[in-house]
Amino acid sequence: RASAGNAEFAEAFRAEAGCILKWGLLMYLSKRSSSLCEELVDSGLTETLLMCLLDVAHPVQQAAALVELHHLQLLSSKAKQIAEAVLLRGVLLRALTLDQFMQAANAEDLSAARCRLRNRRAQQSGGHRISAQEHGLQQDLMEKEMAEALGVQPMPSDFFLTEQPDTSPSYAAPSRADGLGKAMLEI
């Protein structure tokens, strides 16, 4: 059983090492060609490095992403603007090592940065994405307008029902499940 765990670790380590080596190669080539650097930044290299930096489950990759992100910011002003827009706090932007970064960042900083990064990606993809919490707010407003205009009262949304209650025969709208605040919905 221990050998299976070791094999999984070795495979994960090889995958992370391969990713880190690819970043190093990309950065080396970017230093030699400013047009390639701008093309990589436009294609999402900065966002990829930020995503890996904010992924605390992979500390080796996280540390390498921080170093490469600093290199990329020196090569591209656009990459620097993206990093500043996502990380916001100067102490996070100035951290040179993973230890400094993790000491400066708290859970709220990392969560907010992940949210800003997701929103940035959603804006770039051209799709209209909103959080499930926003979707719930829109649903509540629509239900309120429906109640005012048509006199139809929605079911309480504090719980999930699989059947319509017998006590409200005028109810026509399906119920919705609450608690989707962390999921992303595409509409």
Secondary structure, DSSP 8 states (H G I E B T S, - for coil): -HHHHHHHHHHHHHHHHHHHHHHHHHHHHHHH-HHHHHHHHHTTHHHHHHHHHT-TT-HHHHHHHHHHHHHHHHH-HHHHHHHHHHH--HHHHH--SHHHHHHH--HHHHHHHHHHHHHHHHHHH---EEEHHHHHHHHHHHHHHHHHHH-------SS--SS--TT-TT--S----S--TTSEEE-
